[in-house]
Amino acid sequence: MTEYGRGEGSEPWHPEDPLYGDGGWEGQQAHADQQSPYGGQPQHYPQQQPQYDNGGWGDGQQAAYGQAQQQYPQHDGQYDQHQQYSQQQYDQHQQQYDQQAYQSQQQSYDQNGNGWATGTQAQVPYPADPSDPYGQQAAAYGAGQQDYYGSPDAYPPPEPPSRRQAEPEPQIDWDPGPDQGEHAFFAGDDDSEDDSDDPKGGRGDRRGRGDKGGKGGKKRKSGCACLVVLLVFGGGTAGVGYFGYQFYQNRFGAAPDYAGDGTSQMVTVQVPKGAGGYAIGRLLKDAGVVKSVDAFVSAQEQNPKGKAIQAGAYLLKKEMSAESAVVMMLDPKSQNNVQVVPGIRNIAVYKRIDEKLDLASGTTRKIAEKKYKSLGLPSWANDNEDIKDPLEGFLYPGTYPAAKGMKPETVLKEMVTQAAETYGKYDLEAKAKALKLDSPLQVITVASLVEAEGKTEDDYRKMAEVVYNRLNLANPETYGLLQFDSTFNYLKNESDIRISESEIKSNKDPYNTYTNKGLPPGPIDNPGDVALKAALNPTDDGWYYFVATDGVKTTEFAKTHAEFLRLKDKFDASTGS
């Protein structure tokens, strides 16, 4: 037999032969489109080209099996077959040959038509052709050359196209290696096995690779990897579940809340001015009074009086239900606050602070006298040496925290700061000049007089006009004398409307407006917003007199002294004097 199973003699293959006319593997296609069946890679051969002449090699004749001459009608196809197979040999072994002849590969074909024989067949070399450049070379698989098809690590022999079958799928056991479908991460194979000397191992190498390294280590590594994956996915699932539950609770669930009226432990919570429901709820939650902000906000909205909670200090219990906390904050008994009402004098405010802070009587008044300069008074305040109390008129009306443990100066400073901020909203210096007053402090003094003498808000603007008209030294009624009982009561620290004429005229104190023309040295109380605005915007109706005809809440005004006397008679009749 010759290569590719051709029989002896010069006859070509029979047309019924499966390989008839086939110039090797994919030979016909190679001749048709001039492309190598091995991926289109170029073939390299020695520069000397073979000579074809009448079916022989060069001028000589090639003989095989003795002297028998064999002709090859399809020289080009045969030569192409040698080229294609030789290139495959070069790719597998990656060996370079410098000006060496092409090696012919001869394999025995099963004459029974059953394919290629798996055993090693004896190779009969052709006699050397003198003109054949390849004739002096040894056969590729004979004469001492290694047989790559006969060893245990043999490459599988190539088969003709009609005999080829799909390679069977490898049998994968319970622990496949990375090359059999398992990812290297699960195999735990840190030592790469691709660093072998043969970079293109055959299928036999892949089948044998699973036996390397031992199964025990791989099992342990795979188990650890699976445990890590389980922990990761388990943790992720738990996290998603937790945040999903929190999202549901925040959107649809009831807000966390304590039950009952709280414990016996008390705590003071200070609510700043302007704080809304959420701000108050955060303060209560931080102090341990309520369990959540949302619970307090909900309870405040459900209580009809919940919006009435104002700034101040509140004495509350810890761990109260939100509903109980709202109710307790609305109860005046739980409010540790000092309330400054419009028209109140400083001496009354000092007494309230002493009571709230549980201090000895007079403590806050002494601190006010010593530390008034450090409490934040405006620069135009205290501009008269006859002022009895520099803070009078600057303890602005409102509610202020005053819980036990706080310092009096802290409470006072907050009141003064509020007054300075409020007065700063009005351009008092410009307003004073427009009203023919000497300083912004006199504007506050007028407001304090209006607050002290007025009974209703409707009276305030008229009362302010009376003040400004009487301050005019040229007025024909009083000639610059205010003649207000409220100023005399201030210096006496009283609130008596029945003052004898002799007592009034005998007292020459600067605050006595019966004996001193003009305004008193300073404010006589702490005016509120309404009185301040009335002082800045008085009426212009010509009022000079006023009388509380019922002695309580009704005030009537007059423009002349005669009208004043009629109102005085009405007052005497109502009071029985």
C-alpha positions as CSV (number, residue, x, y, z in Angstrom):
1,M,0.0,0.0,0.0
2,T,1.0,3.6,-0.5
3,E,0.0,6.7,1.4
4,Y,-3.7,7.3,1.7
5,G,-4.5,3.7,1.0
6,R,-3.8,3.6,-2.7
7,G,-3.1,0.1,-4.0
8,E,-0.1,-1.1,-5.9
9,G,0.4,-0.4,-9.5
10,S,-0.3,2.5,-11.7
11,E,-4.1,2.5,-11.6
12,P,-5.8,5.4,-9.9
13,W,-8.5,4.9,-7.4
14,H,-11.7,3.5,-8.5
15,P,-14.5,6.1,-8.9
16,E,-16.5,4.3,-6.2
17,D,-13.7,4.7,-3.8
18,P,-14.8,7.3,-1.1
19,L,-11.6,9.1,-1.7
20,Y,-11.7,9.0,-5.5
21,G,-10.7,12.4,-6.8
22,D,-10.1,13.7,-3.3
23,G,-6.8,15.4,-3.1
24,G,-6.5,14.8,0.6
25,W,-8.4,16.4,3.4
26,E,-10.6,19.0,1.8
27,G,-8.4,18.7,-1.3
28,Q,-11.1,19.6,-3.9
29,Q,-11.9,22.8,-2.0
30,A,-8.3,23.7,-1.8
31,H,-8.0,23.5,-5.6
32,A,-11.2,25.3,-6.1
33,D,-10.5,28.4,-4.2
34,Q,-6.7,28.2,-3.8
35,Q,-7.1,28.3,0.0
36,S,-5.4,26.0,2.4
37,P,-7.8,23.7,4.4
38,Y,-5.8,24.5,7.5
39,G,-7.1,27.9,8.3
40,G,-5.6,29.6,5.3
41,Q,-2.1,29.6,6.7
42,P,0.7,29.9,4.1
43,Q,2.9,26.9,3.4
44,H,6.6,27.2,3.4
45,Y,8.8,24.9,1.3
46,P,12.3,24.9,0.1
47,Q,13.1,27.2,-2.8
48,Q,13.9,24.4,-5.1
49,Q,10.8,23.4,-7.0
50,P,10.0,19.9,-8.1
51,Q,10.0,19.2,-11.9
52,Y,7.2,17.4,-13.4
53,D,7.8,15.5,-16.6
54,N,5.5,12.9,-18.0
55,G,4.2,11.9,-14.6
56,G,7.7,11.4,-13.1
57,W,10.0,13.3,-10.8
58,G,12.5,15.3,-12.9
59,D,14.2,13.3,-15.6
60,G,14.2,10.1,-13.5
61,Q,11.5,7.7,-12.7
62,Q,10.3,7.0,-9.1
63,A,9.9,3.3,-8.3
64,A,8.1,1.7,-5.4
65,Y,7.9,-1.9,-4.4
66,G,10.7,-3.1,-6.6
67,Q,11.0,-2.1,-10.1
68,A,7.3,-1.5,-10.6
69,Q,6.7,1.9,-12.1
70,Q,3.7,3.8,-10.8
71,Q,2.2,6.8,-12.6
72,Y,0.3,9.4,-10.8
73,P,-2.2,11.2,-13.1
74,Q,-3.1,13.7,-10.4
75,H,0.3,15.1,-9.6
76,D,-0.9,18.4,-8.5
77,G,-3.5,17.0,-6.1
78,Q,-1.0,14.6,-4.7
79,Y,1.5,17.3,-4.1
80,D,-1.1,19.5,-2.5
81,Q,-2.0,16.6,-0.2
82,H,1.6,16.5,1.0
83,Q,1.6,20.2,1.5
84,Q,-1.5,20.2,3.6
85,Y,-0.5,17.3,5.8
86,S,3.0,18.6,6.3
87,Q,1.8,21.9,7.4
88,Q,-0.3,20.2,10.0
89,Q,2.8,18.4,11.2
90,Y,4.6,21.7,11.5
91,D,1.8,23.3,13.5
92,Q,1.7,20.5,16.0
93,H,5.3,20.2,16.8
94,Q,6.3,23.9,16.1
95,Q,9.7,22.9,14.7
96,Q,11.5,24.8,12.1
97,Y,13.5,23.3,9.4
98,D,16.2,25.2,7.6
99,Q,16.3,24.2,4.0
100,Q,15.1,20.6,4.8
101,A,13.0,18.4,2.5
102,Y,9.4,17.9,3.1
103,Q,8.6,14.8,5.1
104,S,6.2,12.3,3.6
105,Q,3.9,10.7,6.0
106,Q,2.8,7.1,5.2
107,Q,0.1,5.4,7.0
108,S,-1.5,2.1,6.3
109,Y,-5.1,2.1,5.4
110,D,-7.3,-0.7,6.4
111,Q,-7.8,-2.6,3.1
112,N,-11.1,-3.9,4.4
113,G,-12.5,-0.4,4.2
114,N,-12.8,0.0,8.0
115,G,-10.7,3.1,8.3
116,W,-7.2,3.7,9.4
117,A,-5.4,0.9,11.2
118,T,-4.6,1.8,14.8
119,G,-1.4,-0.4,14.9
120,T,1.9,0.7,13.7
121,Q,2.5,-0.4,10.1
122,A,5.9,-1.0,8.6
123,Q,6.8,1.8,6.3
124,V,8.5,1.0,2.9
125,P,10.4,4.0,1.7
126,Y,10.6,4.9,-1.9
127,P,13.9,4.6,-3.6
128,A,15.7,7.9,-3.8
129,D,15.3,9.9,-6.9
130,P,18.4,11.6,-8.0
131,S,16.5,14.7,-9.2
132,D,14.2,14.6,-6.2
133,P,15.3,17.2,-3.6
134,Y,13.3,15.3,-1.0
135,G,14.6,11.9,-1.9
136,Q,17.6,12.0,0.4
137,Q,15.5,12.7,3.5
138,A,14.4,10.1,5.9
139,A,10.7,9.2,6.1
140,A,8.7,11.1,8.6
141,Y,7.6,8.0,10.5
142,G,10.2,5.5,9.6
143,A,13.9,4.7,9.9
144,G,14.2,5.4,13.6
145,Q,11.8,8.4,13.8
146,Q,9.3,8.5,16.6
147,D,5.9,7.1,15.8
148,Y,3.3,9.5,17.1
149,Y,0.5,7.1,16.5
150,G,1.8,4.1,18.3
151,S,2.6,5.3,21.8
152,P,0.1,5.6,24.8
153,D,0.2,9.3,24.3
154,A,-0.5,9.0,20.6
155,Y,-2.2,11.6,18.6
156,P,-5.4,10.1,17.1
157,P,-4.9,9.4,13.4
158,P,-6.6,11.7,11.0
159,E,-9.6,10.2,9.2
160,P,-11.0,10.8,5.8
161,P,-14.0,13.2,5.7
162,S,-16.5,10.4,5.1
163,R,-15.2,8.5,8.1
164,R,-15.1,11.3,10.6
165,Q,-17.5,11.4,13.5
166,A,-18.2,14.0,16.1
167,E,-16.0,13.7,19.1
168,P,-18.0,12.2,22.1
169,E,-18.7,14.5,25.0
170,P,-16.4,13.9,27.9
171,Q,-17.9,12.2,30.9
172,I,-18.1,14.7,33.7
173,D,-18.0,13.3,37.2
174,W,-19.2,15.1,40.4
175,D,-16.1,17.3,40.5
176,P,-15.1,18.4,37.0
177,G,-11.9,20.3,36.5
178,P,-11.7,23.8,35.0
179,D,-11.2,22.4,31.5
180,Q,-14.3,20.2,31.8
181,G,-16.8,23.0,32.4
182,E,-16.1,24.0,36.0
183,H,-15.0,27.6,36.7
184,A,-11.5,27.9,38.1
185,F,-12.9,29.7,41.2
186,F,-14.9,26.7,42.3
187,A,-12.1,24.3,41.4
188,G,-9.7,26.2,43.7
189,D,-6.8,25.3,41.4
190,D,-4.3,28.1,42.1
191,D,-1.5,26.4,40.3
192,S,-2.0,26.8,36.6
193,E,-1.5,23.7,34.6
194,D,-1.2,25.6,31.3
195,D,2.5,26.2,32.1
196,S,3.5,22.8,30.6
197,D,6.2,22.4,28.0
198,D,3.6,21.5,25.4
199,P,1.4,24.4,24.9
200,K,-0.9,22.6,22.6
201,G,-1.8,19.4,24.3
202,G,-4.0,16.9,22.6
203,R,-7.3,15.5,23.7
204,G,-5.4,12.8,25.5
205,D,-3.9,15.5,27.7
206,R,-7.2,17.0,28.5
207,R,-8.6,13.7,29.5
208,G,-5.7,13.0,31.7
209,R,-5.6,16.3,33.4
210,G,-8.3,15.5,35.8
211,D,-6.0,13.0,37.6
212,K,-3.5,15.6,38.6
213,G,-3.3,17.1,42.0
214,G,-5.5,14.7,43.9
215,K,-9.2,14.9,44.5
216,G,-9.1,15.7,48.3
217,G,-7.6,19.2,48.0
218,K,-10.0,20.1,45.2
219,K,-13.0,19.0,47.3
220,R,-12.0,21.1,50.2
221,K,-11.4,24.2,48.1
222,S,-14.7,23.7,46.3
223,G,-16.5,23.4,49.6
224,C,-15.0,26.6,50.9
225,A,-15.9,28.4,47.7
226,C,-19.5,27.2,47.9
227,L,-19.6,28.3,51.6
228,V,-18.4,31.8,50.6
229,V,-21.0,32.0,47.9
230,L,-23.7,30.8,50.3
231,L,-22.8,33.4,52.8
232,V,-22.7,36.2,50.3
233,F,-26.1,35.3,48.8
234,G,-27.6,34.6,52.2
235,G,-26.3,38.0,53.5
236,G,-27.7,39.7,50.5
237,T,-31.1,38.1,50.9
238,A,-31.2,39.1,54.6
239,G,-30.2,42.7,53.8
240,V,-32.9,43.0,51.1
241,G,-35.4,41.6,53.5
242,Y,-34.4,43.9,56.3
243,F,-34.5,47.1,54.2
244,G,-37.7,46.0,52.6
245,Y,-39.3,45.6,56.0
246,Q,-38.0,49.0,57.1
247,F,-39.3,50.5,53.9
248,Y,-42.8,49.0,54.6
249,Q,-42.7,50.1,58.2
250,N,-41.7,53.7,57.2
251,R,-44.4,53.9,54.5
252,F,-47.3,51.9,55.8
253,G,-46.6,50.7,59.3
254,A,-47.5,52.4,62.6
255,A,-44.8,54.6,64.1
256,P,-43.0,53.0,67.1
257,D,-44.4,54.3,70.4
258,Y,-44.3,53.8,74.1
259,A,-47.4,52.8,76.1
260,G,-48.7,54.6,79.2
261,D,-48.0,57.9,81.0
262,G,-44.2,57.3,81.3
263,T,-41.9,56.4,84.2
264,S,-41.2,58.3,87.4
265,Q,-38.1,59.8,86.0
266,M,-38.5,63.5,85.0
267,V,-36.7,65.4,82.4
268,T,-36.8,69.0,81.2
269,V,-37.0,69.7,77.5
270,Q,-36.5,73.2,76.1
271,V,-38.4,74.0,72.9
272,P,-36.9,77.0,71.0
273,K,-39.0,79.6,69.4
274,G,-40.4,78.7,66.0
275,A,-40.0,75.0,66.5
276,G,-42.6,72.9,64.6
277,G,-43.9,69.4,65.3
278,Y,-41.0,67.5,63.8
279,A,-38.4,69.7,65.6
280,I,-40.2,69.2,68.9
281,G,-40.5,65.5,68.3
282,R,-36.8,65.2,67.7
283,L,-36.1,67.0,71.0
284,L,-38.5,64.7,72.9
285,K,-37.0,61.6,71.3
286,D,-33.4,62.6,72.1
287,A,-34.5,63.2,75.7
288,G,-36.1,59.8,75.9
289,V,-39.6,61.1,76.3
290,V,-41.2,59.6,73.2
291,K,-40.0,56.6,71.1
292,S,-40.2,58.1,67.7
293,V,-40.7,61.5,66.0
294,D,-43.5,60.3,63.8
295,A,-45.5,59.1,66.7
296,F,-45.3,62.5,68.3
297,V,-46.2,64.4,65.1
298,S,-49.2,62.1,64.6
299,A,-50.4,62.6,68.2
300,Q,-50.0,66.4,67.9
301,E,-52.1,66.4,64.7
302,Q,-54.8,64.3,66.2
303,N,-55.1,66.6,69.3
304,P,-57.3,69.7,68.5
305,K,-55.0,71.9,70.7
306,G,-51.8,70.3,69.6
307,K,-50.7,73.3,67.5
308,A,-50.9,75.5,70.7
309,I,-47.6,74.1,72.0
310,Q,-45.2,77.0,72.2
311,A,-41.6,77.6,72.9
312,G,-40.5,77.1,76.4
313,A,-39.3,74.6,79.0
314,Y,-41.4,71.5,79.7
315,L,-41.1,69.1,82.6
316,L,-42.0,65.7,81.2
317,K,-41.7,62.0,82.1
318,K,-39.5,59.6,80.3
319,E,-40.9,56.8,78.0
320,M,-44.3,58.4,77.6
321,S,-46.7,57.6,74.9
322,A,-46.8,60.3,72.3
323,E,-50.5,61.1,73.1
324,S,-49.6,61.5,76.8
325,A,-46.7,63.8,76.0
326,V,-48.9,66.1,73.9
327,V,-51.4,66.3,76.7
328,M,-48.8,67.0,79.4
329,M,-47.1,69.7,77.3
330,L,-50.5,71.5,77.0
331,D,-50.9,71.5,80.8
332,P,-49.5,74.7,82.3
333,K,-48.3,72.8,85.4
334,S,-45.7,70.9,83.3
335,Q,-44.4,74.1,81.7
336,N,-41.1,75.3,83.3
337,N,-41.4,78.7,81.7
338,V,-41.5,82.3,82.6
339,Q,-44.2,84.2,80.7
340,V,-43.6,87.9,80.1
341,V,-47.0,89.5,79.3
342,P,-47.3,92.9,77.6
343,G,-47.2,95.8,80.2
344,I,-45.6,93.8,83.0
345,R,-42.9,95.5,85.0
346,N,-39.4,94.0,85.4
347,I,-39.8,93.6,89.2
348,A,-42.6,91.1,88.6
349,V,-40.6,89.2,86.0
350,Y,-37.6,88.9,88.4
351,K,-39.9,87.4,91.0
352,R,-41.3,84.8,88.6
353,I,-37.7,83.8,87.6
354,D,-36.8,83.3,91.2
355,E,-39.8,81.0,91.7
356,K,-39.1,78.9,88.6
357,L,-35.4,78.5,89.3
358,D,-36.1,77.9,93.0
359,L,-34.0,80.8,94.1
360,A,-34.2,83.2,97.0
361,S,-36.4,86.2,96.5
362,G,-34.5,89.1,95.0
363,T,-31.7,87.0,93.5
364,T,-32.6,87.7,89.9
365,R,-33.0,91.4,90.6
366,K,-29.5,91.7,92.0
367,I,-28.0,89.9,89.1
368,A,-29.9,92.2,86.7
369,E,-28.4,95.3,88.4
370,K,-24.9,93.9,88.3
371,K,-24.8,92.2,84.9
372,Y,-27.2,94.3,82.7
373,K,-24.3,95.5,80.5
374,S,-23.5,91.9,79.4
375,L,-27.0,90.9,78.5
376,G,-27.1,92.3,75.0
377,L,-28.8,95.7,75.3
378,P,-28.8,98.0,72.2
379,S,-26.3,100.8,72.2
380,W,-29.0,103.5,72.5
381,A,-30.4,101.9,75.7
382,N,-29.8,103.4,79.2
383,D,-29.1,106.9,77.9
384,N,-30.4,108.6,81.1
385,E,-28.8,108.5,84.5
386,D,-32.2,108.8,86.2
387,I,-33.3,105.4,84.8
388,K,-34.3,103.2,87.7
389,D,-33.9,99.8,85.9
390,P,-31.7,99.7,82.7
391,L,-33.6,96.5,81.6
392,E,-37.0,98.0,81.9
393,G,-38.7,97.8,78.5
394,F,-36.2,95.2,77.2
395,L,-37.6,92.0,78.7
396,Y,-39.7,91.4,75.6
397,P,-43.1,89.8,76.1
398,G,-43.1,86.0,75.3
399,T,-42.5,82.6,76.9
400,Y,-39.0,81.6,78.0
401,P,-37.6,78.5,79.5
402,A,-36.8,78.7,83.1
403,A,-36.2,75.3,84.6
404,K,-34.5,74.5,87.8
405,G,-30.7,74.4,87.4
406,M,-30.6,77.3,84.9
407,K,-28.9,80.6,85.7
408,P,-31.0,83.8,86.0
409,E,-28.7,85.7,83.6
410,T,-29.3,83.0,81.0
411,V,-33.1,83.6,81.2
412,L,-32.7,87.4,81.2
413,K,-30.3,87.4,78.2
414,E,-32.8,85.5,76.1
415,M,-35.4,88.1,76.9
416,V,-33.2,91.0,76.1
417,T,-32.0,89.4,72.9
418,Q,-35.5,89.0,71.7
419,A,-36.3,92.6,72.5
420,A,-33.2,93.8,70.6
421,E,-34.1,91.7,67.6
422,T,-37.7,93.0,67.5
423,Y,-36.7,96.6,67.9
424,G,-34.1,96.2,65.3
425,K,-36.8,95.5,62.7
426,Y,-38.0,99.1,63.0
427,D,-35.9,102.0,62.1
428,L,-36.3,103.6,65.5
429,E,-33.8,106.4,65.1
430,A,-35.5,107.7,62.0
431,K,-38.9,107.1,63.6
432,A,-37.8,109.1,66.7
433,K,-36.9,112.1,64.6
434,A,-40.1,112.0,62.6
435,L,-42.1,111.9,65.9
436,K,-40.0,114.8,67.4
437,L,-38.4,112.5,70.0
438,D,-34.8,112.7,71.2
439,S,-33.8,109.0,70.9
440,P,-35.1,105.5,70.1
441,L,-35.3,104.9,73.8
442,Q,-38.1,107.5,74.0
443,V,-40.1,105.6,71.4
444,I,-40.0,102.6,73.7
445,T,-41.0,104.9,76.6
446,V,-44.0,106.2,74.7
447,A,-45.0,102.6,73.9
448,S,-44.7,101.6,77.6
449,L,-47.1,104.5,78.5
450,V,-49.6,103.5,75.8
451,E,-49.4,99.9,77.1
452,A,-49.9,101.0,80.7
453,E,-52.8,103.4,80.1
454,G,-54.7,101.7,77.3
455,K,-57.4,99.2,78.0
456,T,-58.1,97.8,74.5
457,E,-56.3,97.8,71.3
458,D,-58.6,100.3,69.9
459,D,-57.5,102.8,72.6
460,Y,-53.7,102.5,71.8
461,R,-53.4,104.8,68.8
462,K,-55.6,107.5,70.5
463,M,-53.6,107.1,73.6
464,A,-50.3,107.6,71.6
465,E,-51.8,110.8,70.1
466,V,-52.6,112.1,73.6
467,V,-48.9,111.6,74.6
468,Y,-47.5,113.4,71.6
469,N,-50.0,116.3,71.9
470,R,-49.2,116.8,75.5
471,L,-45.4,116.7,75.0
472,N,-45.8,119.8,72.9
473,L,-44.9,122.6,75.3
474,A,-47.1,125.0,73.4
475,N,-50.2,123.0,73.8
476,P,-52.9,125.1,75.4
477,E,-54.2,122.3,77.7
478,T,-51.3,120.9,79.7
479,Y,-48.3,122.9,78.5
480,G,-46.0,120.0,78.3
481,L,-47.1,118.0,81.3
482,L,-48.2,114.4,80.7
483,Q,-50.0,114.0,84.1
484,F,-50.2,110.1,83.9
485,D,-51.0,108.2,87.0
486,S,-49.1,105.2,85.6
487,T,-45.7,107.0,85.9
488,F,-46.3,107.8,89.6
489,N,-47.5,104.3,90.3
490,Y,-44.3,103.0,88.7
491,L,-42.0,104.9,91.0
492,K,-44.1,103.8,93.9
493,N,-44.2,100.2,92.6
494,E,-48.0,100.3,92.9
495,S,-51.0,100.1,90.6
496,D,-53.5,102.4,92.4
497,I,-55.7,104.6,90.4
498,R,-56.8,106.5,93.5
499,I,-54.0,108.9,94.1
500,S,-54.5,112.1,96.1
501,E,-53.6,115.4,94.5
502,S,-51.5,116.4,97.5
503,E,-49.5,113.2,97.3
504,I,-48.8,113.7,93.6
505,K,-47.8,117.3,93.9
506,S,-45.5,116.7,96.8
507,N,-43.4,114.1,95.0
508,K,-40.7,115.5,92.7
509,D,-39.3,112.2,91.4
510,P,-38.3,112.3,87.7
511,Y,-40.9,109.6,87.0
512,N,-43.7,111.8,88.4
513,T,-45.1,113.4,85.2
514,Y,-47.4,115.6,87.3
515,T,-44.5,117.7,88.5
516,N,-42.0,117.1,85.6
517,K,-42.6,118.1,82.0
518,G,-41.9,115.7,79.2
519,L,-41.4,111.9,79.3
520,P,-40.1,109.9,82.3
521,P,-36.3,109.0,82.1
522,G,-37.1,105.5,80.7
523,P,-39.9,102.9,80.0
524,I,-42.2,102.0,82.9
525,D,-43.0,98.5,81.6
526,N,-42.4,96.1,78.8
527,P,-44.6,97.0,75.8
528,G,-45.9,94.5,73.3
529,D,-46.2,94.6,69.6
530,V,-49.5,96.4,69.4
531,A,-48.5,99.2,71.7
532,L,-45.2,99.7,69.9
533,K,-46.9,99.9,66.5
534,A,-49.5,102.4,68.0
535,A,-46.6,104.5,69.2
536,L,-45.1,104.6,65.7
537,N,-48.5,105.4,64.1
538,P,-50.7,107.5,66.3
539,T,-54.1,109.0,65.3
540,D,-54.4,112.7,64.4
541,D,-57.8,113.6,65.8
542,G,-56.8,116.2,68.4
543,W,-57.1,114.1,71.6
544,Y,-55.7,115.5,74.8
545,Y,-57.5,113.8,77.6
546,F,-58.8,110.3,78.5
547,V,-60.6,108.8,81.5
548,A,-61.4,105.2,82.4
549,T,-65.0,106.0,83.1
550,D,-65.8,102.5,84.6
551,G,-62.5,102.3,86.4
552,V,-61.8,98.9,84.7
553,K,-61.8,98.6,81.0
554,T,-63.7,101.4,79.4
555,T,-61.6,104.4,78.3
556,E,-63.1,107.6,76.9
557,F,-61.3,110.5,75.2
558,A,-61.7,114.2,75.2
559,K,-60.2,117.1,73.3
560,T,-60.9,119.9,75.7
561,H,-60.6,120.4,79.5
562,A,-64.3,120.9,79.8
563,E,-65.0,117.5,78.2
564,F,-62.4,116.0,80.5
565,L,-64.3,117.3,83.6
566,R,-67.5,115.6,82.3
567,L,-65.7,112.3,81.9
568,K,-64.3,112.7,85.4
569,D,-67.7,113.1,86.9
570,K,-68.8,110.0,85.1
571,F,-65.8,108.1,86.6
572,D,-66.7,109.4,90.1
573,A,-70.2,108.2,89.7
574,S,-69.2,104.7,88.6
575,T,-66.7,104.2,91.4
576,G,-68.7,105.9,94.2
577,S,-66.0,108.3,95.1
